[in-house]
Amino acid sequence: MRLPLPRDDAGVAAYLRQLMDRGDYRPVVDGTYDFDQLREAYAYVDTGRKVGDVVVIMPGHGRNAV
């Protein structure tokens, strides 16, 4: 799958959801950072070593919500 998706509509979102439900697409999370570590997250992305997504946890949402 090529991301970002070429357009933003409900059909594309539904298709992506179907892929995820079938297990045909699973996002790769390379790292998780709290919001107060935003500089560190950007610094890591800028190293070019990132393989997958970097998740930033917003205040009040905790790591268990991801």
Phi, psi and omega in degrees: 000140179260125178239147001288154179297147186292341178213165184243095176212169185296326180297318179293318178298319179295319179297315179299319178298319178298316178300317180293319180297324180280349183083012180278347177219124175227121179296147177259119179261114182279324181198156179232131182231144170287157183303324181287357175254022185303320178300317179296321179298312178297319180299319178296314178301319182292344178290339182082004180267358184294131175233092183117195183270150172249123184259133175247122181275122180284149179305138179084002181247350173053161181288335180287346181278348183276000000 
